[in-house]
């Protein structure tokens, strides 16, 4: 993202809204669908039992948690773009409509699944879970110690996003006319550096001593609680998603000139590779079997901003290459992307139930992989048809401009 800083002083002094262009068409885009599909498949893979993971995917499985970072960048970009369009068109943000749209999108399926977890303990993918009120208030990611309950743990990312949704509209309304390009870039840089310093400090004070003492399991749980889950340590993906949205919406000419796909694609891949190298450095955790997200301080401290910048740049390239991607669509990407939220909510419970019903000894290798995958998609499709789609139709009716 440093290339954005080379904008002229003439542009840098203007508010971001001054060059806004408002697209008038709404069509399904291939690039976001591909990334969303990749993200959910990676998340499902990291939770898939190892004995049902194809050999070719075992190494990929170790990095499946990166799907979360892809989701964060996508959310930052898509929600940021939505708000920028609205404020460019109306000069303000319709908070009521925004929060209603988010509520209809997130709440129905989430609370249905949470209800199953709450009232049918057999469905829980772990024996215990965090207090229900923390899920219901989307604060489960704060102080989330997996040793005190780990069922439905994937909900931590929804908590991060809901907290982000609460703050972003207000920030956009307050600052869109007051700060220019340089200030936006400076703020993004400051937040990135602050995140690096904060994660370094937390590792040094909370995790490092446990690692040095060989207490790897307690160290991993502490790392998850204090560094991996909290919103204030995981803003990188959302931040760079919003910066990308602002750059493409308010400075399209600049992006077209200085950030073409031939630049952003290789640069983004370079950032992703650099992040993976950071996460792959084992350090004192060599041979512990921990996921690479916890392999060394370097990854925990610097890996998240690197991977977020890389994903944002690759996504930028995919947006520019949309016309090419439409000619060469990835089979099934639109379907997987459509079901991604329902898959995210249900896949861990489905894996657990299949082990209870079929027996883990029968869920080995390719057969196990096929059964886990097909049942997950079947349950996700059911949730989408019965809950998600119904809620979205109701939302569109209630928030229709003609009403």
TORLOTI-67936 format. One record per residue (C-alpha): chain; residue number from 0; x, y, z. Coordinates in Angstrom, 3 decimals. Layout:
// residues N
<"A"; NUM; <X; Y; Z>>,
...
END
This chain:
// residues 403
<"A"; 0; <0.000; 0.000; 0.000>>,
<"A"; 1; <2.959; 2.330; 0.125>>,
<"A"; 2; <2.434; 3.122; -3.543>>,
<"A"; 3; <-0.675; 5.053; -2.613>>,
<"A"; 4; <1.502; 7.553; -0.817>>,
<"A"; 5; <2.932; 8.773; -4.106>>,
<"A"; 6; <-0.239; 10.681; -5.018>>,
<"A"; 7; <0.239; 14.330; -5.899>>,
<"A"; 8; <-0.042; 17.016; -3.302>>,
<"A"; 9; <-3.002; 18.431; -5.223>>,
<"A"; 10; <-4.991; 15.222; -4.664>>,
<"A"; 11; <-3.655; 14.663; -1.197>>,
<"A"; 12; <-5.104; 17.889; 0.114>>,
<"A"; 13; <-8.639; 17.170; -1.015>>,
<"A"; 14; <-11.241; 15.215; 0.935>>,
<"A"; 15; <-11.711; 11.643; -0.183>>,
<"A"; 16; <-15.235; 12.365; -1.367>>,
<"A"; 17; <-14.178; 14.917; -3.945>>,
<"A"; 18; <-13.540; 12.439; -6.754>>,
<"A"; 19; <-16.275; 9.921; -5.922>>,
<"A"; 20; <-17.861; 8.024; -8.768>>,
<"A"; 21; <-21.111; 6.189; -8.160>>,
<"A"; 22; <-21.588; 2.910; -10.023>>,
<"A"; 23; <-25.178; 2.412; -11.060>>,
<"A"; 24; <-25.261; -1.317; -11.790>>,
<"A"; 25; <-25.493; -4.211; -9.371>>,
<"A"; 26; <-24.147; -7.465; -10.717>>,
<"A"; 27; <-22.573; -10.461; -9.056>>,
<"A"; 28; <-18.804; -10.181; -9.296>>,
<"A"; 29; <-16.566; -13.171; -9.901>>,
<"A"; 30; <-13.506; -11.948; -7.976>>,
<"A"; 31; <-15.200; -11.580; -4.573>>,
<"A"; 32; <-16.972; -14.915; -5.091>>,
<"A"; 33; <-13.657; -16.669; -5.741>>,
<"A"; 34; <-12.025; -15.173; -2.649>>,
<"A"; 35; <-15.053; -15.841; -0.454>>,
<"A"; 36; <-15.160; -19.454; -1.659>>,
<"A"; 37; <-11.448; -19.873; -1.011>>,
<"A"; 38; <-11.839; -18.382; 2.459>>,
<"A"; 39; <-14.614; -20.708; 3.612>>,
<"A"; 40; <-12.957; -23.787; 2.120>>,
<"A"; 41; <-9.721; -22.935; 3.967>>,
<"A"; 42; <-11.591; -22.458; 7.250>>,
<"A"; 43; <-13.407; -25.775; 6.795>>,
<"A"; 44; <-10.131; -27.494; 5.954>>,
<"A"; 45; <-8.411; -26.316; 9.134>>,
<"A"; 46; <-11.252; -27.827; 11.181>>,
<"A"; 47; <-11.405; -31.065; 9.176>>,
<"A"; 48; <-10.112; -34.135; 11.066>>,
<"A"; 49; <-6.580; -34.905; 9.940>>,
<"A"; 50; <-7.415; -38.544; 9.135>>,
<"A"; 51; <-9.952; -37.371; 6.532>>,
<"A"; 52; <-7.692; -34.762; 4.975>>,
<"A"; 53; <-6.332; -35.724; 1.531>>,
<"A"; 54; <-2.540; -35.991; 1.524>>,
<"A"; 55; <-2.257; -33.165; -1.006>>,
<"A"; 56; <-4.071; -30.824; 1.414>>,
<"A"; 57; <-2.286; -31.663; 4.673>>,
<"A"; 58; <0.238; -28.845; 4.329>>,
<"A"; 59; <-2.473; -26.420; 3.152>>,
<"A"; 60; <-4.543; -27.396; 6.202>>,
<"A"; 61; <-1.887; -25.925; 8.509>>,
<"A"; 62; <-2.550; -22.512; 6.974>>,
<"A"; 63; <-6.310; -22.837; 6.630>>,
<"A"; 64; <-6.854; -20.215; 9.325>>,
<"A"; 65; <-5.771; -17.635; 6.715>>,
<"A"; 66; <-9.315; -17.895; 5.378>>,
<"A"; 67; <-10.340; -15.649; 8.268>>,
<"A"; 68; <-7.981; -12.917; 7.072>>,
<"A"; 69; <-9.453; -13.162; 3.576>>,
<"A"; 70; <-12.922; -12.712; 5.076>>,
<"A"; 71; <-11.760; -9.639; 6.994>>,
<"A"; 72; <-10.321; -7.958; 3.890>>,
<"A"; 73; <-13.491; -8.721; 1.918>>,
<"A"; 74; <-15.695; -7.363; 4.701>>,
<"A"; 75; <-13.660; -4.178; 4.978>>,
<"A"; 76; <-13.818; -3.609; 1.242>>,
<"A"; 77; <-17.484; -4.474; 0.683>>,
<"A"; 78; <-18.870; -2.611; 3.701>>,
<"A"; 79; <-16.543; 0.325; 3.085>>,
<"A"; 80; <-17.673; 0.567; -0.540>>,
<"A"; 81; <-21.313; 0.415; 0.496>>,
<"A"; 82; <-20.865; 3.301; 2.937>>,
<"A"; 83; <-18.789; 5.382; 0.515>>,
<"A"; 84; <-21.454; 5.048; -2.174>>,
<"A"; 85; <-24.141; 6.144; 0.248>>,
<"A"; 86; <-22.279; 9.129; 1.609>>,
<"A"; 87; <-21.275; 10.261; -1.892>>,
<"A"; 88; <-24.890; 10.053; -3.025>>,
<"A"; 89; <-26.652; 11.441; 0.055>>,
<"A"; 90; <-23.973; 13.351; 1.929>>,
<"A"; 91; <-24.716; 11.323; 5.067>>,
<"A"; 92; <-25.090; 7.771; 6.356>>,
<"A"; 93; <-28.503; 6.263; 6.970>>,
<"A"; 94; <-27.592; 4.512; 10.212>>,
<"A"; 95; <-30.996; 2.882; 10.642>>,
<"A"; 96; <-30.970; 1.328; 7.173>>,
<"A"; 97; <-27.328; 0.270; 7.492>>,
<"A"; 98; <-27.772; -1.503; 10.800>>,
<"A"; 99; <-31.043; -3.102; 9.668>>,
<"A"; 100; <-29.321; -4.479; 6.573>>,
<"A"; 101; <-26.527; -5.898; 8.709>>,
<"A"; 102; <-28.986; -7.315; 11.242>>,
<"A"; 103; <-31.054; -9.102; 8.589>>,
<"A"; 104; <-27.868; -10.449; 7.028>>,
<"A"; 105; <-26.160; -11.691; 10.203>>,
<"A"; 106; <-28.668; -12.267; 12.994>>,
<"A"; 107; <-31.257; -14.792; 11.706>>,
<"A"; 108; <-28.907; -17.632; 10.748>>,
<"A"; 109; <-26.533; -16.880; 13.616>>,
<"A"; 110; <-29.190; -16.992; 16.336>>,
<"A"; 111; <-30.787; -20.113; 14.866>>,
<"A"; 112; <-27.458; -21.922; 15.060>>,
<"A"; 113; <-26.714; -20.453; 18.494>>,
<"A"; 114; <-30.097; -21.737; 19.656>>,
<"A"; 115; <-29.189; -25.262; 18.555>>,
<"A"; 116; <-25.873; -25.014; 20.399>>,
<"A"; 117; <-27.607; -23.697; 23.519>>,
<"A"; 118; <-30.498; -26.152; 23.772>>,
<"A"; 119; <-29.078; -29.314; 22.158>>,
<"A"; 120; <-25.674; -29.933; 23.786>>,
<"A"; 121; <-25.216; -33.036; 21.621>>,
<"A"; 122; <-24.610; -30.731; 18.642>>,
<"A"; 123; <-21.708; -28.950; 20.303>>,
<"A"; 124; <-18.342; -29.589; 18.675>>,
<"A"; 125; <-16.655; -29.293; 22.101>>,
<"A"; 126; <-17.896; -30.278; 25.596>>,
<"A"; 127; <-18.186; -26.712; 26.884>>,
<"A"; 128; <-18.701; -23.252; 25.434>>,
<"A"; 129; <-18.396; -19.618; 26.418>>,
<"A"; 130; <-21.388; -17.953; 28.170>>,
<"A"; 131; <-24.376; -17.473; 25.872>>,
<"A"; 132; <-24.584; -13.751; 26.591>>,
<"A"; 133; <-21.130; -13.261; 25.092>>,
<"A"; 134; <-22.299; -14.834; 21.842>>,
<"A"; 135; <-25.568; -12.899; 21.873>>,
<"A"; 136; <-23.780; -9.571; 22.398>>,
<"A"; 137; <-21.007; -10.384; 19.913>>,
<"A"; 138; <-18.311; -9.942; 22.537>>,
<"A"; 139; <-17.224; -13.588; 22.658>>,
<"A"; 140; <-13.827; -12.741; 21.172>>,
<"A"; 141; <-12.869; -10.569; 24.155>>,
<"A"; 142; <-11.223; -12.591; 26.908>>,
<"A"; 143; <-11.962; -15.783; 24.950>>,
<"A"; 144; <-9.951; -18.497; 26.720>>,
<"A"; 145; <-10.458; -21.784; 24.803>>,
<"A"; 146; <-9.620; -23.738; 27.953>>,
<"A"; 147; <-12.909; -22.506; 29.453>>,
<"A"; 148; <-15.098; -23.536; 26.529>>,
<"A"; 149; <-14.405; -23.921; 22.824>>,
<"A"; 150; <-17.704; -24.943; 21.191>>,
<"A"; 151; <-18.871; -22.654; 18.368>>,
<"A"; 152; <-15.481; -20.951; 18.564>>,
<"A"; 153; <-15.694; -19.718; 14.965>>,
<"A"; 154; <-18.171; -17.064; 16.173>>,
<"A"; 155; <-15.228; -14.949; 17.347>>,
<"A"; 156; <-14.796; -13.565; 13.822>>,
<"A"; 157; <-18.443; -12.471; 13.714>>,
<"A"; 158; <-17.872; -10.593; 16.955>>,
<"A"; 159; <-14.912; -8.774; 15.392>>,
<"A"; 160; <-16.971; -7.859; 12.346>>,
<"A"; 161; <-20.023; -6.735; 14.313>>,
<"A"; 162; <-17.869; -4.431; 16.420>>,
<"A"; 163; <-16.350; -3.132; 13.192>>,
<"A"; 164; <-19.823; -2.516; 11.732>>,
<"A"; 165; <-20.756; -0.470; 14.779>>,
<"A"; 166; <-17.784; 1.871; 14.474>>,
<"A"; 167; <-17.145; 2.261; 10.738>>,
<"A"; 168; <-20.296; 4.201; 9.687>>,
<"A"; 169; <-19.679; 6.817; 12.361>>,
<"A"; 170; <-16.021; 7.168; 11.373>>,
<"A"; 171; <-16.912; 7.537; 7.704>>,
<"A"; 172; <-19.480; 10.217; 8.508>>,
<"A"; 173; <-17.098; 12.136; 10.757>>,
<"A"; 174; <-14.007; 12.096; 8.560>>,
<"A"; 175; <-14.984; 11.786; 4.894>>,
<"A"; 176; <-14.897; 15.562; 4.311>>,
<"A"; 177; <-12.216; 16.406; 6.841>>,
<"A"; 178; <-9.172; 14.385; 5.852>>,
<"A"; 179; <-7.398; 13.910; 2.564>>,
<"A"; 180; <-5.424; 11.110; 0.994>>,
<"A"; 181; <-2.263; 11.685; 3.002>>,
<"A"; 182; <-4.153; 11.719; 6.283>>,
<"A"; 183; <-5.962; 8.490; 5.405>>,
<"A"; 184; <-2.674; 6.792; 4.564>>,
<"A"; 185; <-1.013; 8.194; 7.662>>,
<"A"; 186; <-3.864; 6.939; 9.845>>,
<"A"; 187; <-3.732; 3.492; 8.228>>,
<"A"; 188; <0.026; 3.372; 8.788>>,
<"A"; 189; <-0.338; 4.497; 12.387>>,
<"A"; 190; <-2.955; 1.829; 13.126>>,
<"A"; 191; <-0.786; -0.825; 11.497>>,
<"A"; 192; <2.273; 0.144; 13.536>>,
<"A"; 193; <0.154; 0.349; 16.701>>,
<"A"; 194; <-1.105; -3.189; 16.049>>,
<"A"; 195; <2.440; -4.469; 15.583>>,
<"A"; 196; <3.626; -2.803; 18.793>>,
<"A"; 197; <0.603; -4.062; 20.727>>,
<"A"; 198; <1.028; -7.663; 19.576>>,
<"A"; 199; <4.748; -7.530; 20.316>>,
<"A"; 200; <4.073; -6.212; 23.818>>,
<"A"; 201; <1.380; -8.800; 24.515>>,
<"A"; 202; <3.605; -11.635; 23.287>>,
<"A"; 203; <6.538; -10.358; 25.324>>,
<"A"; 204; <4.532; -9.984; 28.545>>,
<"A"; 205; <1.923; -12.753; 28.286>>,
<"A"; 206; <3.215; -15.506; 26.018>>,
<"A"; 207; <7.009; -15.378; 25.834>>,
<"A"; 208; <7.708; -16.628; 29.350>>,
<"A"; 209; <5.407; -19.639; 28.864>>,
<"A"; 210; <7.131; -20.529; 25.590>>,
<"A"; 211; <10.574; -20.168; 27.159>>,
<"A"; 212; <9.469; -22.493; 29.959>>,
<"A"; 213; <8.264; -25.122; 27.497>>,
<"A"; 214; <4.622; -24.648; 28.524>>,
<"A"; 215; <3.415; -24.711; 24.926>>,
<"A"; 216; <-0.255; -25.580; 25.449>>,
<"A"; 217; <-0.875; -22.843; 28.047>>,
<"A"; 218; <1.135; -20.476; 25.849>>,
<"A"; 219; <-1.044; -21.295; 22.836>>,
<"A"; 220; <-4.258; -20.704; 24.800>>,
<"A"; 221; <-2.891; -17.414; 26.126>>,
<"A"; 222; <-1.858; -16.396; 22.632>>,
<"A"; 223; <-5.360; -17.077; 21.302>>,
<"A"; 224; <-6.984; -15.160; 24.162>>,
<"A"; 225; <-4.705; -12.112; 24.186>>,
<"A"; 226; <-3.446; -11.774; 20.589>>,
<"A"; 227; <-5.379; -13.861; 18.063>>,
<"A"; 228; <-9.018; -13.269; 19.040>>,
<"A"; 229; <-9.341; -9.643; 20.276>>,
<"A"; 230; <-10.660; -7.022; 17.866>>,
<"A"; 231; <-7.951; -4.500; 18.751>>,
<"A"; 232; <-5.212; -6.900; 17.621>>,
<"A"; 233; <-6.948; -8.079; 14.427>>,
<"A"; 234; <-7.855; -4.843; 12.638>>,
<"A"; 235; <-5.345; -5.283; 9.795>>,
<"A"; 236; <-7.577; -7.125; 7.332>>,
<"A"; 237; <-10.587; -4.877; 7.905>>,
<"A"; 238; <-8.381; -1.782; 7.779>>,
<"A"; 239; <-6.748; -2.591; 4.452>>,
<"A"; 240; <-10.079; -3.679; 3.008>>,
<"A"; 241; <-11.491; -0.227; 3.823>>,
<"A"; 242; <-8.385; 1.543; 2.475>>,
<"A"; 243; <-8.720; -0.421; -0.774>>,
<"A"; 244; <-12.404; 0.528; -1.014>>,
<"A"; 245; <-11.598; 4.209; -0.408>>,
<"A"; 246; <-8.782; 4.213; -2.965>>,
<"A"; 247; <-10.843; 2.585; -5.710>>,
<"A"; 248; <-13.955; 4.638; -5.014>>,
<"A"; 249; <-12.512; 8.109; -4.399>>,
<"A"; 250; <-9.311; 7.847; -6.464>>,
<"A"; 251; <-10.167; 5.573; -9.421>>,
<"A"; 252; <-7.898; 7.476; -11.832>>,
<"A"; 253; <-4.968; 7.170; -9.472>>,
<"A"; 254; <-5.596; 3.442; -8.943>>,
<"A"; 255; <-5.883; 2.881; -12.682>>,
<"A"; 256; <-2.571; 4.640; -13.305>>,
<"A"; 257; <-0.426; 3.501; -10.383>>,
<"A"; 258; <-2.080; 0.280; -9.200>>,
<"A"; 259; <-2.841; -1.766; -12.328>>,
<"A"; 260; <-3.191; -5.528; -12.046>>,
<"A"; 261; <0.319; -6.076; -13.462>>,
<"A"; 262; <1.630; -4.290; -10.356>>,
<"A"; 263; <-0.815; -5.296; -7.620>>,
<"A"; 264; <-0.935; -9.007; -8.437>>,
<"A"; 265; <2.810; -9.785; -8.162>>,
<"A"; 266; <3.231; -7.284; -5.324>>,
<"A"; 267; <0.313; -8.809; -3.430>>,
<"A"; 268; <1.678; -12.326; -3.924>>,
<"A"; 269; <5.069; -11.125; -2.667>>,
<"A"; 270; <3.452; -9.821; 0.526>>,
<"A"; 271; <1.551; -13.095; 0.985>>,
<"A"; 272; <4.761; -15.113; 0.539>>,
<"A"; 273; <6.587; -12.857; 2.997>>,
<"A"; 274; <3.805; -13.390; 5.541>>,
<"A"; 275; <3.896; -17.153; 5.081>>,
<"A"; 276; <7.664; -17.115; 5.623>>,
<"A"; 277; <7.110; -15.216; 8.879>>,
<"A"; 278; <4.540; -17.770; 10.021>>,
<"A"; 279; <6.696; -20.701; 8.916>>,
<"A"; 280; <9.671; -19.728; 11.102>>,
<"A"; 281; <9.316; -22.247; 13.898>>,
<"A"; 282; <11.700; -20.864; 16.475>>,
<"A"; 283; <11.423; -22.535; 19.886>>,
<"A"; 284; <8.116; -24.110; 18.829>>,
<"A"; 285; <9.751; -26.426; 16.304>>,
<"A"; 286; <8.222; -29.873; 16.547>>,
<"A"; 287; <5.400; -28.920; 18.918>>,
<"A"; 288; <2.687; -29.578; 16.320>>,
<"A"; 289; <1.134; -26.153; 16.814>>,
<"A"; 290; <-0.430; -24.351; 13.880>>,
<"A"; 291; <1.931; -21.935; 12.091>>,
<"A"; 292; <-0.114; -19.001; 13.365>>,
<"A"; 293; <1.602; -19.686; 16.693>>,
<"A"; 294; <5.002; -20.827; 15.493>>,
<"A"; 295; <7.060; -17.759; 16.299>>,
<"A"; 296; <6.813; -14.215; 17.545>>,
<"A"; 297; <7.665; -12.809; 14.102>>,
<"A"; 298; <4.531; -14.270; 12.545>>,
<"A"; 299; <2.286; -13.225; 15.406>>,
<"A"; 300; <3.630; -9.669; 15.350>>,
<"A"; 301; <4.241; -8.895; 11.654>>,
<"A"; 302; <2.479; -11.679; 9.787>>,
<"A"; 303; <-1.052; -10.313; 10.069>>,
<"A"; 304; <-0.439; -6.915; 8.428>>,
<"A"; 305; <1.692; -8.523; 5.721>>,
<"A"; 306; <-0.960; -11.073; 4.834>>,
<"A"; 307; <-3.689; -8.422; 4.933>>,
<"A"; 308; <-1.816; -6.079; 2.590>>,
<"A"; 309; <-1.085; -8.998; 0.285>>,
<"A"; 310; <-4.705; -10.130; 0.150>>,
<"A"; 311; <-5.898; -6.558; -0.429>>,
<"A"; 312; <-3.492; -6.118; -3.354>>,
<"A"; 313; <-4.416; -9.470; -4.906>>,
<"A"; 314; <-8.084; -8.568; -4.503>>,
<"A"; 315; <-7.401; -5.202; -6.162>>,
<"A"; 316; <-5.909; -7.057; -9.130>>,
<"A"; 317; <-8.885; -9.416; -9.306>>,
<"A"; 318; <-11.271; -6.464; -9.415>>,
<"A"; 319; <-9.332; -5.037; -12.363>>,
<"A"; 320; <-9.317; -8.450; -14.039>>,
<"A"; 321; <-13.048; -8.997; -13.545>>,
<"A"; 322; <-13.652; -9.017; -17.318>>,
<"A"; 323; <-11.116; -11.840; -17.659>>,
<"A"; 324; <-12.466; -13.800; -14.696>>,
<"A"; 325; <-15.984; -13.658; -16.131>>,
<"A"; 326; <-14.743; -15.377; -19.276>>,
<"A"; 327; <-13.012; -18.081; -17.222>>,
<"A"; 328; <-15.269; -18.649; -14.202>>,
<"A"; 329; <-14.284; -21.082; -11.482>>,
<"A"; 330; <-16.913; -23.861; -11.429>>,
<"A"; 331; <-18.962; -23.812; -8.239>>,
<"A"; 332; <-17.449; -20.585; -6.880>>,
<"A"; 333; <-20.769; -18.718; -6.914>>,
<"A"; 334; <-22.529; -21.585; -5.109>>,
<"A"; 335; <-19.835; -21.914; -2.437>>,
<"A"; 336; <-19.780; -18.139; -1.961>>,
<"A"; 337; <-23.578; -18.069; -1.594>>,
<"A"; 338; <-23.474; -20.763; 1.076>>,
<"A"; 339; <-20.308; -19.467; 2.756>>,
<"A"; 340; <-22.007; -17.886; 5.774>>,
<"A"; 341; <-24.172; -20.936; 6.498>>,
<"A"; 342; <-21.146; -23.175; 5.985>>,
<"A"; 343; <-19.150; -21.049; 8.397>>,
<"A"; 344; <-21.799; -21.302; 11.096>>,
<"A"; 345; <-22.495; -25.032; 10.828>>,
<"A"; 346; <-19.456; -26.936; 9.567>>,
<"A"; 347; <-17.839; -27.658; 12.943>>,
<"A"; 348; <-21.067; -29.026; 14.377>>,
<"A"; 349; <-21.672; -31.097; 11.236>>,
<"A"; 350; <-18.187; -32.629; 11.474>>,
<"A"; 351; <-18.892; -33.495; 15.117>>,
<"A"; 352; <-22.301; -35.054; 14.435>>,
<"A"; 353; <-20.973; -37.146; 11.559>>,
<"A"; 354; <-18.304; -38.589; 13.845>>,
<"A"; 355; <-21.040; -39.518; 16.346>>,
<"A"; 356; <-23.401; -40.992; 13.752>>,
<"A"; 357; <-20.962; -42.820; 11.492>>,
<"A"; 358; <-17.978; -43.382; 13.753>>,
<"A"; 359; <-14.591; -41.827; 13.150>>,
<"A"; 360; <-13.152; -45.180; 12.131>>,
<"A"; 361; <-15.413; -45.092; 9.044>>,
<"A"; 362; <-14.545; -41.509; 8.179>>,
<"A"; 363; <-11.008; -42.071; 7.004>>,
<"A"; 364; <-9.324; -40.925; 3.810>>,
<"A"; 365; <-11.270; -39.999; 0.699>>,
<"A"; 366; <-14.538; -41.497; 1.932>>,
<"A"; 367; <-14.432; -39.457; 5.116>>,
<"A"; 368; <-13.517; -36.327; 3.180>>,
<"A"; 369; <-16.475; -36.855; 0.829>>,
<"A"; 370; <-18.934; -37.498; 3.662>>,
<"A"; 371; <-17.811; -34.492; 5.689>>,
<"A"; 372; <-17.966; -32.235; 2.647>>,
<"A"; 373; <-21.337; -33.363; 1.289>>,
<"A"; 374; <-23.112; -33.294; 4.650>>,
<"A"; 375; <-21.691; -29.857; 5.416>>,
<"A"; 376; <-22.988; -28.470; 2.134>>,
<"A"; 377; <-26.370; -30.177; 2.602>>,
<"A"; 378; <-26.908; -28.656; 6.062>>,
<"A"; 379; <-25.627; -25.261; 4.893>>,
<"A"; 380; <-28.016; -25.326; 1.934>>,
<"A"; 381; <-30.896; -26.140; 4.278>>,
<"A"; 382; <-30.000; -23.242; 6.587>>,
<"A"; 383; <-29.629; -20.907; 3.622>>,
<"A"; 384; <-32.966; -21.896; 2.082>>,
<"A"; 385; <-34.970; -21.844; 5.308>>,
<"A"; 386; <-33.370; -18.925; 7.143>>,
<"A"; 387; <-30.833; -16.855; 5.219>>,
<"A"; 388; <-32.792; -16.464; 1.994>>,
<"A"; 389; <-36.050; -15.790; 3.824>>,
<"A"; 390; <-34.440; -13.081; 5.959>>,
<"A"; 391; <-32.827; -11.436; 2.930>>,
<"A"; 392; <-36.123; -11.394; 1.040>>,
<"A"; 393; <-37.807; -9.822; 4.058>>,
<"A"; 394; <-35.001; -7.276; 4.325>>,
<"A"; 395; <-35.362; -6.302; 0.672>>,
<"A"; 396; <-39.102; -5.840; 1.092>>,
<"A"; 397; <-38.820; -3.760; 4.245>>,
<"A"; 398; <-35.971; -1.596; 2.972>>,
<"A"; 399; <-37.199; -1.196; -0.585>>,
<"A"; 400; <-36.936; 2.469; -1.720>>,
<"A"; 401; <-40.571; 2.316; -2.860>>,
<"A"; 402; <-41.789; 1.693; 0.654>>,
END
